[in-house]
Structure formats: C-alpha cells, structure tokens
Amino acid sequence: MKEMANGDQKRLMLVDDDPNLILLVRDYLEFRGYNVLTAENGIKALEILKNELPDLIICDIMMPEMDGYTLVKSIREDERMGWIPVLFLSAKGQSQDKVKGLNTGADVYIVKPFEPEELVAQVESSLRQASRLTQRQTVGIDGRSTIQVRGDVELTPTETKVVQLVAQGMANRDIAKTMKVSQRTVESHVSNMLGKTGLHNRTELARWALESRNA
C-alpha cells in the first residue's frame, strides 16, 4: 500500500453508471491512499463539481442522462475547473474511439477491462504532470500565478485564432468546423504552437492563452 501524508492526499472523482465498477475501483484507489468522490453520471458529477474540485477525474463515456463526452466538454469550457486532468474509461477500444475521446479533451484513454495497476499508474502519471505544470508557474507583479513560456513568442493570425478557441475548451474537430479547415490542419497549428511556446499539452496552451488575454 502506498502511504500518503494527510496533507498530500489527492482527491479523485470517479464517474460511472456501473455500481460494481464504482465499488471496486473506489476501494482500490482508497487502498492506495486516495480520497475518492463518486458520481453515477455527468449531471451528478457537475453538481458535485460546483462545490468540490478534485485533483483528477476518472470518467466512463457511455452513461445515462449525460455521457462522458458532454461532461468533459463542460469541464473544459469552465475556467474554474478546465485544468483538471481527465482519464476516460471505456469499453470502446477502436482507434477512432480513442482519438475521439482525446480530441474531446480527455488526457488519457483506458480501455475496459483494465488492470487496476494500469489505472493507478495512469493516475499517478497524470498527477505528476499536473504537479510539474504547477511548478512551472511563477507569481507575477500583481500577485497572480502565471505560466511560463519561451520568450518572444510570435503567433500567426491563424494560430492566434486557434489558441483562442482552444482556450474556450473547444476540441480540435469543433475548431476545424468553426474555421472551415481540416482537423489535421488544426492539429498541425496546435503542434506548432506547443513547439513555439515550449508548453507540453493543450491544457497548458489554453491556460497560457487565458492568462495572456487577461494580462
């Protein structure tokens, strides 16, 4: 069992309509030292998120009332919680399913059935990445926490439009429709901006865009 000091205990949210999976995964994660909140669908999850923000969300895709895609889209559109890492759990294991899940805004896609140790490893990896993001921040002159990027970053007008839409929580395919270009073109722009800024993922890029706009 991995011990955690009380002050370091991470809070996870588990969203799934299968009570047996909820029970098994929650017990396993709690045994590993995590504090676990649970919800049976996206609507219940959003109700909880109004009052409590977990360090990471583990979410099924196919659920009644509100599916995982809609939940993640809502999370990414909310500046208060758009930074939270999301792991999708799904029985849909085709490549196109994984691509859709990741483009929707999830950080990791795990196919059911899965080994508990694989889930824990992905949780810990995502939490480490989130921690590195926090460590990359500095405090500006106004006391506001800002994310660091490489100096003299210059974006093209198209890249600027793309990053603004990323900051709004839009997935690549939705940005492509809005801008009337191919999804591959959008992905190329995102990749170019990550290279220019030295950031690691769309979440960091979105936070940088929001902070730059509000500066």
Residue frames as qw, qx, qy, qz and C-alpha x, y, z in Angstrom:
[[0.000, 0.887, 0.463, 0.000, 0.00, 0.00, 0.00],
 [0.396, 0.406, -0.019, 0.823, 1.25, 3.44, -0.94],
 [0.320, -0.655, -0.494, 0.475, 1.11, 5.68, 2.10],
 [0.193, 0.622, 0.177, 0.738, 0.26, 9.36, 1.78],
 [0.164, -0.181, -0.483, 0.841, 0.53, 12.05, 4.39],
 [0.150, 0.696, 0.655, -0.254, -2.85, 13.61, 5.11],
 [0.064, 0.764, -0.040, -0.641, -1.75, 16.94, 3.71],
 [0.023, 0.393, -0.699, -0.597, -0.63, 15.25, 0.47],
 [0.420, 0.285, 0.859, -0.072, -3.71, 13.08, -0.02],
 [0.125, 0.085, -0.489, -0.859, -5.10, 13.60, -3.52],
 [0.520, 0.348, 0.555, -0.548, -8.82, 13.72, -4.16],
 [0.013, -0.035, 0.797, 0.603, -10.12, 11.89, -7.22],
 [0.624, 0.243, 0.246, -0.701, -13.59, 11.85, -8.76],
 [0.163, -0.014, 0.949, 0.268, -14.90, 8.60, -10.27],
 [0.547, 0.315, 0.080, -0.771, -17.86, 8.91, -12.64],
 [0.190, 0.095, -0.921, -0.326, -19.52, 5.69, -13.86],
 [0.681, -0.150, -0.053, -0.715, -23.03, 4.26, -14.01],
 [0.787, -0.003, -0.616, -0.014, -21.84, 0.75, -13.09],
 [0.560, -0.737, 0.187, -0.330, -22.14, 0.42, -9.29],
 [0.959, -0.186, 0.071, 0.199, -19.93, -2.66, -9.22],
 [0.650, 0.439, -0.068, 0.617, -17.11, -0.88, -11.05],
 [0.155, -0.811, 0.121, -0.551, -17.54, 2.16, -8.80],
 [0.796, -0.577, 0.124, -0.134, -17.21, -0.04, -5.73],
 [0.930, -0.004, 0.062, 0.362, -14.18, -1.98, -6.96],
 [0.504, 0.554, -0.042, 0.661, -12.24, 0.98, -8.34],
 [0.284, -0.821, 0.101, -0.485, -13.04, 3.23, -5.39],
 [0.855, -0.507, 0.109, 0.011, -11.92, 0.61, -2.91],
 [0.852, 0.149, 0.039, 0.500, -8.70, 0.00, -4.83],
 [0.286, 0.678, -0.053, 0.675, -7.89, 3.70, -5.11],
 [0.497, -0.776, 0.107, -0.374, -8.71, 4.34, -1.46],
 [0.935, -0.281, 0.053, 0.209, -6.47, 1.40, -0.53],
 [0.688, 0.312, 0.023, 0.654, -3.70, 3.17, -2.45],
 [0.367, -0.358, -0.287, 0.810, -4.23, 6.29, -0.34],
 [0.013, -0.234, -0.332, -0.914, -6.55, 8.43, -2.47],
 [0.284, 0.368, 0.546, -0.696, -9.71, 10.22, -1.35],
 [0.056, 0.156, 0.792, 0.588, -12.43, 9.27, -3.88],
 [0.443, 0.322, 0.267, -0.793, -15.64, 11.10, -4.74],
 [0.238, 0.161, 0.902, 0.321, -18.18, 9.22, -6.89],
 [0.460, 0.381, 0.082, -0.798, -21.00, 10.13, -9.26],
 [0.634, 0.216, 0.743, -0.013, -23.26, 7.92, -11.37],
 [0.532, 0.627, 0.440, 0.361, -23.38, 10.20, -14.44],
 [0.397, 0.310, 0.052, 0.862, -22.25, 13.53, -15.80],
 [0.281, -0.729, -0.231, -0.581, -25.11, 15.54, -14.32],
 [0.752, -0.630, -0.172, 0.084, -24.36, 14.28, -10.81],
 [0.725, -0.040, -0.036, 0.687, -20.68, 14.95, -11.37],
 [0.179, 0.527, 0.117, 0.823, -21.29, 18.58, -12.35],
 [0.518, -0.762, -0.217, -0.324, -23.42, 19.07, -9.25],
 [0.808, -0.455, -0.091, 0.364, -20.52, 17.88, -7.08],
 [0.601, 0.195, 0.086, 0.771, -18.02, 19.98, -9.03],
 [0.084, -0.832, -0.193, -0.513, -19.93, 23.14, -8.12],
 [0.559, -0.799, 0.104, -0.195, -18.68, 22.71, -4.55],
 [0.708, -0.497, 0.457, 0.206, -15.63, 20.44, -4.72],
 [0.565, 0.723, -0.367, -0.150, -12.76, 20.34, -7.20],
 [0.937, -0.223, 0.219, 0.158, -10.82, 17.05, -7.33],
 [0.264, -0.655, 0.535, 0.464, -7.20, 16.75, -8.42],
 [0.083, 0.205, -0.836, -0.502, -8.21, 14.35, -11.19],
 [0.727, 0.178, 0.233, -0.621, -11.38, 12.88, -12.76],
 [0.129, -0.097, 0.955, 0.250, -11.83, 9.29, -13.93],
 [0.541, 0.334, 0.174, -0.752, -14.86, 9.08, -16.20],
 [0.515, 0.260, 0.803, 0.148, -16.83, 6.48, -18.16],
 [0.040, 0.077, -0.437, -0.895, -18.05, 7.54, -21.62],
 [0.403, -0.304, -0.662, -0.554, -21.39, 5.78, -22.13],
 [0.065, -0.230, -0.736, 0.633, -23.68, 6.86, -19.27],
 [0.002, -0.709, -0.678, -0.194, -27.37, 7.82, -18.98],
 [0.146, -0.910, -0.298, 0.249, -28.55, 11.45, -18.73],
 [0.171, 0.932, -0.299, -0.113, -25.13, 12.90, -19.61],
 [0.954, 0.148, -0.068, 0.250, -22.30, 10.96, -21.24],
 [0.680, -0.443, 0.067, 0.581, -18.60, 11.39, -20.69],
 [0.434, 0.356, 0.314, 0.766, -18.03, 13.45, -23.84],
 [0.145, -0.815, -0.297, -0.477, -20.55, 16.08, -22.73],
 [0.647, -0.726, -0.125, 0.197, -19.16, 16.10, -19.20],
 [0.664, -0.195, 0.154, 0.705, -15.58, 16.68, -20.35],
 [0.245, 0.555, 0.333, 0.722, -16.70, 19.40, -22.77],
 [0.356, -0.866, -0.249, -0.247, -18.44, 21.17, -19.87],
 [0.718, -0.561, -0.002, 0.411, -15.34, 20.84, -17.70],
 [0.588, 0.063, 0.249, 0.767, -13.01, 22.21, -20.39],
 [0.082, 0.687, 0.341, 0.636, -15.29, 25.20, -21.01],
 [0.493, -0.847, -0.177, -0.085, -15.22, 26.20, -17.34],
 [0.333, 0.706, -0.428, 0.456, -12.10, 28.22, -16.40],
 [0.548, -0.611, 0.396, -0.413, -12.56, 27.22, -12.76],
 [0.799, -0.230, 0.551, -0.077, -12.03, 23.52, -13.47],
 [0.755, 0.622, -0.149, -0.146, -10.73, 23.32, -17.03],
 [0.126, 0.705, -0.689, 0.112, -7.24, 22.45, -15.72],
 [0.720, -0.286, 0.569, -0.276, -8.33, 19.17, -14.06],
 [0.110, 0.312, -0.886, -0.326, -6.78, 16.06, -15.70],
 [0.805, 0.104, 0.198, -0.549, -9.42, 13.64, -17.04],
 [0.102, -0.239, 0.947, 0.190, -8.98, 9.90, -17.65],
 [0.737, 0.109, -0.191, -0.639, -11.59, 8.20, -19.83],
 [0.350, -0.113, 0.927, -0.077, -12.57, 4.60, -19.08],
 [0.669, 0.349, -0.070, -0.652, -14.46, 2.92, -21.91],
 [0.757, 0.041, 0.651, 0.029, -15.29, -0.46, -23.38],
 [0.639, 0.763, 0.086, -0.035, -14.99, 1.19, -26.83],
 [0.645, -0.527, 0.370, 0.411, -11.46, 0.25, -27.81],
 [0.691, 0.539, 0.305, 0.372, -11.18, 1.09, -31.51],
 [0.480, -0.026, 0.039, 0.876, -8.59, 3.65, -32.62],
 [0.043, -0.523, -0.329, -0.785, -11.29, 6.09, -33.72],
 [0.556, -0.721, -0.402, -0.094, -12.88, 5.85, -30.27],
 [0.652, -0.409, -0.142, 0.623, -9.59, 6.72, -28.58],
 [0.301, 0.207, 0.213, 0.906, -8.97, 9.60, -30.97],
 [0.260, -0.674, -0.412, -0.556, -12.47, 10.97, -30.34],
 [0.642, -0.664, -0.345, 0.171, -12.01, 10.71, -26.58],
 [0.579, -0.273, -0.019, 0.768, -8.67, 12.51, -26.60],
 [0.154, 0.327, 0.316, 0.877, -9.88, 15.18, -29.02],
 [0.367, -0.748, -0.481, -0.274, -12.89, 15.79, -26.79],
 [0.138, -0.817, 0.270, -0.491, -10.50, 16.90, -24.07],
 [0.905, -0.423, 0.050, 0.011, -9.52, 13.81, -22.10],
 [0.057, -0.812, 0.579, 0.046, -5.85, 13.45, -21.16],
 [0.115, -0.279, 0.953, 0.033, -5.76, 9.63, -21.04],
 [0.785, 0.078, -0.205, -0.579, -7.94, 6.91, -22.60],
 [0.194, -0.278, 0.927, -0.159, -8.06, 3.48, -20.91],
 [0.621, 0.003, -0.562, -0.547, -9.96, 0.57, -22.43],
 [0.668, -0.242, 0.536, -0.455, -12.09, -1.73, -20.26],
 [0.755, -0.641, -0.117, 0.078, -11.37, -4.28, -18.96],
 [0.312, 0.757, -0.408, 0.403, -8.17, -2.92, -17.46],
 [0.694, -0.148, -0.552, 0.437, -5.72, -3.94, -14.76],
 [0.375, -0.894, -0.235, 0.074, -6.05, -1.88, -11.55],
 [0.606, -0.454, 0.159, 0.633, -2.30, -1.29, -11.55],
 [0.378, 0.351, 0.436, 0.738, -2.55, 0.23, -15.05],
 [0.143, -0.857, -0.381, -0.316, -5.20, 2.64, -13.82],
 [0.554, -0.769, -0.057, 0.315, -3.13, 3.63, -10.78],
 [0.600, -0.130, 0.295, 0.732, -0.06, 4.14, -12.98],
 [0.205, 0.565, 0.436, 0.670, -2.01, 6.43, -15.31],
 [0.346, -0.887, -0.293, -0.079, -3.48, 8.33, -12.35],
 [0.616, -0.611, 0.068, 0.492, -0.05, 8.87, -10.83],
 [0.510, 0.137, 0.380, 0.760, 1.43, 9.88, -14.19],
 [0.034, 0.742, 0.419, 0.522, -1.32, 12.45, -14.77],
 [0.467, -0.861, -0.178, 0.093, -0.95, 13.85, -11.25],
 [0.639, -0.347, 0.186, 0.660, 2.81, 14.18, -11.72],
 [0.347, 0.403, 0.415, 0.739, 2.25, 16.04, -14.96],
 [0.201, -0.866, -0.342, -0.304, -0.22, 18.37, -13.26],
 [0.614, -0.702, -0.043, 0.357, 2.32, 18.91, -10.48],
 [0.575, -0.034, 0.286, 0.766, 5.03, 19.79, -12.99],
 [0.117, 0.687, 0.412, 0.587, 2.65, 22.32, -14.53],
 [0.423, -0.881, -0.211, -0.015, 2.18, 23.93, -11.13],
 [0.673, -0.480, 0.124, 0.549, 5.92, 24.02, -10.56],
 [0.476, 0.288, 0.370, 0.744, 6.39, 25.80, -13.90],
 [0.058, -0.885, -0.363, -0.285, 4.30, 28.70, -12.68],
 [0.392, 0.014, -0.298, 0.870, 5.68, 31.93, -11.28],
 [0.084, -0.782, -0.526, 0.324, 3.99, 34.77, -9.46],
 [0.348, 0.619, 0.244, 0.660, 3.61, 37.99, -11.46],
 [0.177, 0.190, -0.282, 0.924, 3.96, 41.53, -10.14],
 [0.499, -0.345, -0.079, -0.791, 0.24, 41.67, -9.41],
 [0.428, -0.254, 0.750, -0.435, 0.47, 38.51, -7.30],
 [0.861, 0.254, 0.074, -0.435, -1.32, 36.45, -9.94],
 [0.647, -0.241, 0.690, 0.217, 0.04, 33.00, -10.80],
 [0.580, 0.672, -0.213, -0.408, 1.14, 32.84, -14.43],
 [0.930, 0.042, 0.317, 0.180, 2.52, 30.08, -16.63],
 [0.208, -0.689, 0.453, 0.526, 5.97, 30.49, -18.17],
 [0.826, 0.506, 0.237, 0.078, 6.65, 30.19, -21.89],
 [0.660, 0.028, 0.209, 0.721, 9.65, 30.79, -24.08],
 [0.060, -0.642, -0.069, 0.761, 10.45, 34.43, -24.71],
 [0.181, 0.445, -0.396, -0.782, 9.42, 36.37, -27.84],
 [0.375, 0.280, 0.881, 0.066, 6.63, 34.01, -28.86],
 [0.305, 0.343, -0.203, -0.865, 5.02, 35.21, -32.09],
 [0.484, 0.303, 0.817, -0.074, 1.89, 33.52, -33.37],
 [0.022, 0.151, 0.591, 0.792, 0.44, 33.86, -36.83],
 [0.466, -0.069, 0.048, -0.881, -3.12, 35.26, -37.10],
 [0.763, -0.068, -0.533, -0.360, -4.42, 31.74, -37.74],
 [0.527, -0.022, -0.739, 0.420, -2.56, 30.32, -34.73],
 [0.101, -0.082, 0.402, -0.906, -3.94, 33.14, -32.60],
 [0.660, -0.095, -0.186, -0.722, -7.48, 32.23, -33.64],
 [0.744, -0.028, -0.666, -0.044, -6.85, 28.54, -32.96],
 [0.356, 0.017, -0.690, 0.630, -5.40, 29.14, -29.48],
 [0.336, -0.122, 0.205, -0.911, -8.35, 31.40, -28.61],
 [0.785, -0.085, -0.332, -0.517, -10.74, 28.57, -29.48],
 [0.634, 0.038, -0.720, 0.282, -8.60, 26.07, -27.55],
 [0.064, 0.108, -0.536, 0.835, -8.87, 28.38, -24.53],
 [0.583, -0.112, -0.007, -0.805, -12.65, 28.25, -24.89],
 [0.575, -0.140, 0.757, -0.277, -12.47, 24.48, -24.39],
 [0.783, 0.455, -0.077, -0.418, -13.23, 23.52, -27.98],
 [0.806, -0.119, 0.538, 0.216, -11.99, 20.18, -29.30],
 [0.226, -0.344, 0.572, 0.710, -9.87, 20.10, -32.46],
 [0.195, 0.366, 0.820, 0.395, -12.70, 18.81, -34.62],
 [0.015, 0.849, 0.496, -0.183, -15.01, 21.63, -33.45],
 [0.182, -0.703, 0.206, 0.656, -12.29, 24.20, -34.13],
 [0.270, -0.039, 0.741, 0.614, -11.89, 22.72, -37.61],
 [0.133, 0.647, 0.730, 0.175, -15.64, 23.14, -38.29],
 [0.104, -0.874, -0.246, 0.405, -15.64, 26.69, -36.96],
 [0.154, -0.675, 0.379, 0.614, -12.65, 27.72, -39.04],
 [0.799, 0.543, 0.074, -0.248, -13.70, 25.62, -42.06],
 [0.259, 0.647, -0.715, -0.054, -10.40, 23.76, -42.25],
 [0.810, -0.008, -0.584, -0.053, -9.40, 20.12, -41.76],
 [0.752, -0.657, 0.025, -0.049, -8.88, 18.68, -38.30],
 [0.854, 0.006, 0.015, 0.520, -5.34, 17.76, -39.34],
 [0.292, 0.647, -0.005, 0.704, -4.66, 21.44, -40.08],
 [0.480, -0.784, 0.040, -0.390, -5.83, 22.39, -36.59],
 [0.909, -0.370, 0.035, 0.188, -3.68, 19.67, -35.05],
 [0.696, 0.327, -0.005, 0.640, -0.70, 21.00, -37.02],
 [0.019, -0.766, 0.049, -0.641, -1.28, 24.53, -35.70],
 [0.721, -0.667, 0.049, -0.182, -1.57, 23.25, -32.12],
 [0.913, -0.097, 0.024, 0.395, 1.64, 21.26, -32.53],
 [0.468, 0.549, -0.026, 0.692, 3.44, 24.32, -33.94],
 [0.280, -0.797, 0.065, -0.531, 2.30, 26.47, -31.02],
 [0.867, -0.495, 0.033, 0.058, 3.45, 23.90, -28.49],
 [0.803, 0.160, 0.011, 0.575, 6.85, 23.99, -30.18],
 [0.199, 0.690, -0.011, 0.696, 7.00, 27.78, -30.16],
 [0.457, -0.743, 0.083, -0.482, 5.94, 28.17, -26.54],
 [0.240, 0.360, -0.831, 0.350, 7.73, 25.15, -25.06],
 [0.641, -0.177, 0.393, -0.635, 4.48, 24.01, -23.45],
 [0.177, -0.186, 0.966, 0.036, 3.55, 20.34, -23.25],
 [0.108, 0.395, 0.908, 0.093, -0.16, 19.98, -24.00],
 [0.073, -0.590, -0.474, -0.649, -3.43, 21.71, -24.91],
 [0.482, -0.752, -0.433, 0.121, -4.26, 22.33, -21.25],
 [0.495, -0.441, -0.003, 0.749, -1.10, 24.38, -20.72],
 [0.218, 0.221, 0.438, 0.844, -1.70, 26.15, -24.04],
 [0.229, -0.719, -0.549, -0.361, -5.25, 27.08, -23.01],
 [0.509, -0.726, -0.283, 0.367, -4.10, 28.42, -19.64],
 [0.439, -0.212, 0.181, 0.854, -1.36, 30.48, -21.27],
 [0.064, 0.441, 0.518, 0.730, -3.85, 31.93, -23.76],
 [0.359, -0.787, -0.487, -0.119, -6.28, 32.87, -21.00],
 [0.541, -0.624, -0.130, 0.549, -3.58, 34.44, -18.83],
 [0.371, 0.001, 0.317, 0.873, -2.12, 36.36, -21.79],
 [0.063, -0.606, -0.546, -0.576, -5.57, 37.68, -22.70],
 [0.451, -0.811, -0.370, -0.029, -6.26, 38.80, -19.12],
 [0.630, -0.230, -0.128, 0.730, -2.81, 40.27, -18.50]]
